[in-house]
């Protein structure tokens, strides 16, 4: 069965520092992977996606993620964060041939401090 | 237009009320979803409509009744809810199975409070 694990429930970081939010997945079939961001009292916004091809994917707001099949990981990175990046981040997966159902990780709360 | 809209933004209802949540998208997507999200938790899938037909019901209680009047609209009818049903209800849409575009786009949500 598919599952997604976000290894950190909270990540505090200072403004302009780099950040990495970790995500591991398990699936016996080819997966599609996503990172979503949720600001307080809002819906989810798609940051980036991995469907196939290049393992380094770039998204909005300066975020990028690397798909690593051998380590079954899809970690999210940003080289320099801003206060406005404070939000909840969800990693999610679905699989080829059945992608009507997203499997979400538990979420990581990114708190950027001045 | 890459937007999913939801109305109302907030809803307060009593346990005997009947109300409806509405969702609309104009991206030509053929799959639409309802999710329920409790505080500090990820969204939980409730229903999936694919090509206007209900394809997934995640064992949701019958007090929640979905409806897909056409490919752009999705409703969630609510009746005899319980206080534990208070949550953020999110609608999403995607291109649909077989399109090669599995990413889902979410609306802003309806914050529901059941008294």
Interface residues (C-beta under 8 A of the other chain):
Chain A: X32 X34 X36 X41 X42 X43 X44 X45 X46 X49 X51 X90 X94 X98 X99 X100 X101 X102 X104 X105 X106 X107
Chain B: X4 X6 X31 X33 X40 X41 X42 X43 X45 X48 X50 X55 X56 X90 X92 X94 X97 X100 X102 X103 X104 X105 X106 X107 X108 X109 X111
